[in-house]
């Protein structure tokens, strides 16, 4: 029988702790599962930075917290961009100035 790797062992031991921590932060079970997976991926990539000054569970929850905050920043940016350009989309539907309509359409293409 094959022994578990240190990463698999760490995942089996701490995945529920990290997931419950994320659920308490975001209140979304699916998002918490996705961020838990990403947490362990990031922990694997940065394992060399773990210095042992804190428990592994604390270190993993810190990674999870930062990933959640990054997620919130991205979502806020998406919402902000959508609201800022709402008037631009309204202007496209209003056949007023042809030059403005063209410029707005070009800006929209760049955004996408």
KABELMO-V50502 format. One record per helix or strand of 3 or more residues. SS is the DSSP state (h for helix, s for strand). FROM is the first residue (numbers start at 1). TO is the last residue. If there is no record, write none. Layout:
BEGIN
SS_FROM_TO / SS_FROM_TO
END
This chain:
BEGIN
h_6_26 / h_29_45 / h_47_49 / h_56_84 / h_86_93 / h_98_111
END
